[in-house]
Amino acid sequence: MSGMDREPAMPPLAVRDFTVVTSLGAGRAATAAALREGRSGLQPCAFDAVPFATYVGEIAGLDTVPLEHGLAQFDCRLNRLAALTLRQDGFADSIAVARDRYGAERIGVFLGTSTSGLLQTELAYRRREAQTGALPADFDYARTHNTYSLASFVRMALRLAGPAFVVSTACAATAKVFGSAARMIAAGLCDAAVVGGADTLCATTLYGFHSLGVMSDEPCRPFDAERRGISIGEAGGFALLERSTDRIDKDTVFLLGVGESTDAYHMSSPHPEGTGARLAMERALSAAGVDPSEIDYVNLHGTATSVGDAAEDRAVADVIGTTTPCNSTKGFAGHTLGASGVIEAAFCALGILDGFIPGSPHTRTVDPTFRSGYRRDGGPARVDRVLSNSFGFGGANCSVVLGRAA
């Protein structure tokens, strides 16, 4: 049965505008250019002088990004990245238009992050009082580390007053907020929503993933026969979602469906059969009323870990099939942890609007035991429907379906 004959479980939402900042560059144009050229932003890690070899997607210049309009109290690397991202692509102007249209109190802010402003606490800890161990008096946990500080900062920066919260479900966080926004709009609690989030480099993630033995000493090679683990990146991304209105044109991308699951198989490993991933994809397709055959491209979670890639390959082959083009874009900007959901949704939206499928930098030889239709090379393509996967620690899984106007 074609997806055109199926009743969507979720009313589509217009992605009115979106913006993104990664190690590939700031804004949509720089991002699209890097994706088209196959140019990676991964470089040898020089962050925090870590004593092991790895590659990261570090964003240059974050230490000097100013926080304006009385927002200096939120100063930390995470909120500086959020500020930089909000300034790209005229996104703040789009929010101003929406604010005039709906009212500040009718626009929600639903964001995701993994580590939030943890770096600020690390820096404060290094300055603790030698005798008592007390943290420095100028350390403001509530505004620079607390998970909600990101939403508080964004609400103030955009002058919004609607419902707001932050989701922290590891690497699925900024995919799940698309579902959060859809539910809040459907419930009548807001008319539009800012979704997205950010994550930045910090010692805890670098040392933590290294201790797990899943950090590559070279740029990550997703789905490669000799993949050696992840490359961590930092990124910020935001999108404005609205109910579908008469202000729709060929350049409008829609959020068509969101599927979520929690397999709770293991704290840091997915179910080897891809059970949770399969369920998330099936639910996203069902919510969108889309048949697997109508998906033109799958953006895989694809972190380049041995177990994770194998489980996702099995799930994708079972649900989508073995010929649909798919790959992981982690080789471009690294695994941006809690930001990866919105970042890769932005990559997919650019592919829909600009007519291309991104490649898979650094992947050399696709694992011959895999069955999915993995593509190393990108190129021009008609892309009408995409499925983007984001899977996190603890078995938190989320798949998002995006598409162009019919």
C-alpha positions, 0 to 999 in steps of 0.5 A: 500500500502506497504512503499516499493511501495511508492516513498520517498519524501526525499533522505535518508541520512547516519548517519555516526556517532553520540554521546550523553551525558546525566545524564545517562553517556558520550558516546554511550556505557554508554547510551546504558547500562543504556537504556538496564538496565532501569537505570534512571539518575534522582535525587533530584534537587540540582542545584542552590538551588531551593526552591521546590522539583523536580527531574532533570537529571544533568550531573556531572562534567560540571563545570570542563570541559576544553575548549581547543585550544583557545576556552576559550572565549566561556566558559559557561556551555552550551559550556562545555557540547558541548565540552564534547560531541564532545570528545566522541565516536571518533566523532571528528575523524569522522569529521576530515575524513569528512573534508578531504573528502569534505573540511571544507567549504562543511560541514554545522553545524545546531544545536538547543537549547532552552535556549542556554547559559542563565545560564551565563547571570543569573550568570552575573546578580547576579554580576551586579554593585550595583549602576548602575545595569551594568553587569560585564565587563567580561560577553561576551553575544555573545560567551556565551549566544547568541543562535548562540554561540553554532554553533560558538563554534562547528564550531571552535572546529571542524574546519569547515567553511560551512553554519551554523545556530541555531534553537530555537523552544523550545523542537522541536529544535534538531529534526528540524535541521535534516530537515534543514540539509536534505534541505541544502544538497538537495539544494547543499549548503553542502555535509555533516552536523553536526546536534544536539545541547545541553541544560543545566540546568538554573534557568529560566527553573526550576522556569519557569516550576514550575510557570506553574505548570507542574513540578513533585516533583518525577521522571516523569511518562510519560503516567501514570494514575497519571502522575504529570508533567515533570523532567528537564534534560540537555544533548548534542548530535551530528550526522554527516549526509552524502549523501548515498554513497558506504560506507554503511554497516549493522551498518549504520543508515539512516535518512529516513524522517522528518515531521514538522508542527506548529499548533499554538493552544496555547503558551504552550499547544498542540491541544487537538486532537493532530492535529499538532502532527498527521500532523508531523508524517504523513509528516515524514512517507510520506517523508520516503516513509514508511507505518505506519505498517513498524514502529517497535517502536515509541519514544514518546515526552511523557513529563508526562504532563496531556494534552500533553500525552493525545494529543500525545496518540490520534495522535499516535493511529490514525496515527500509530495504537494501537499495535505498541510498543511505549513509552517515554524515558523521565524517563531516563534522563528527558526532555532535552528541546531543546536537546531532539530531537537529544538525543532521535534520538540517543536512537533510533539509538542505539536501531536499531544498538543493537537490543532493545527497551528501557523501560519507567522508573518510569511509573507504570500504563499506563493511561487506557483511552489511546489507543496507544501501550505503553510499560513500559518494554524494551527488545531485539527486531528487530528494522528496522524503528523507528519514534521519536516525538519532540513537543515544545511550540508554537505548533512546532512539528517535527517527524523523521524516522530513519532506518537501511540499507535495 
